[in-house]
Amino acid sequence: MVRAVTRKNLVSIMIPTYNRPIMFEQALLSALSQDYKHIEIIVCDNSTNDETEQLIKKYLADKRLTYIRNREAKTKAENFMPFENLAHGEYLQWLMDDDMLHPAKLTKMVNVLKKNSEVALVSSQRQVIDKDGHIVAWYPADFPVKEEYSIYPSEFIAWKMLRNAANIIGEPSATLFRRKDLRHHYWQAECKGYRTISDVVMWLELLEKGSLAIFRDALSFFRRHEEQEGQGIDVVILSRIEWYEINKEYFERKVFPYTEDDYKHFLSVMVEEYKKKMYVYKEAATSAVWQRYMAMIESAARVTVAATEG
């Protein structure tokens, strides 16, 4: 496929949607309300009904908006793929169809990327909203954010993420980055073969290019609700397997100062997590996924036991 021509200063807001017309409209309105002027909004819709298609008609007079009724797309991956050629922005902003953006998000984040060439990824502290859009929780960073925003070296952020198996940067909607800085884009729905932590894989790849800037105020709103695919038992277990794989990858590649002791600490976290809570998922998980998970735990346990005996 031919890659889209990148336009300087333009932000591409990319919204994949599937059977969530009410939440999608809230997401779309938050994109249309951005005070940053140089935007395009692209919607790829592979819903099984026409509700979203009918809803969006009242917004299509806005020249910033492109709507694709992606009927042929049967999977998440197939609905994400068109963004590669449809998005023309120098900067990329994912917006999941159940999340929302603060009106000043793009203005603030583009300004940071323009002023700080060493920054490859911008995020913010986030607020959690429920199915009705009410704020129900606050996701503060577990490191200090001083003044309007703070810049942290990639080595520190990557080390903290990997060692603790934690996405401390945020969901796709939380961030902004330069298109040119990323090779394994989320529009393939999988990053380097990772299914459940694709956002983490993108953030780590971007951190290989530069630092993280994080805003003190919440500039995105992550929605928690019953329809989210991330709540399935198999997805939870697969995420632990993929954290194991990405840790092993970065430990072996030596891209960041991630030592053997750090890697062993991560393995011990995985083993303790199994003992304290993950073991209860055995009956609910599919057999193949559980077998993969247990093979990972047994491998991790052997390393941690050997480290203790040594």
Sequence and secondary structure as in RCSB ss.txt:
>XXXX:A:sequence
MVRAVTRKNLVSIMIPTYNRPIMFEQALLSALSQDYKHIEIIVCDNSTNDETEQLIKKYLADKRLTYIRNREAKT
KAENFMPFENLAHGEYLQWLMDDDMLHPAKLTKMVNVLKKNSEVALVSSQRQVIDKDGHIVAWYPADFPVKEEYS
IYPSEFIAWKMLRNAANIIGEPSATLFRRKDLRHHYWQAECKGYRTISDVVMWLELLEKGSLAIFRDALSFFRRH
EEQEGQGIDVVILSRIEWYEINKEYFERKVFPYTEDDYKHFLSVMVEEYKKKMYVYKEAATSAVWQRYMAMIESA
ARVTVAATEG
>XXXX:A:secstr
      EEEEEEEEEEESS HHHHHHHHHHHHT S SSEEEEEEE  SSSHHHHHHGGGTTSTTEEEEE TT  S
HHHHHTTHHHH  EEEEEE  TT EE TTHHHHHHHHHHH TTEEEEEE EEEE TTS EEEEE  SS   SSEE
EE HHHHHHHHHHHT   S  GGG EEEGGG SS GGGSSBTTBSS HHHHHHHHHHTTSEEEEESS  EEEE  
TT GGGSHHHHHHHHHHHHHHHHHHHHHT S   HHHHHHHHHHHHHHHHHTGGGGTTTS HHHHHHHHHHHHHH
HHHHHHHHH 
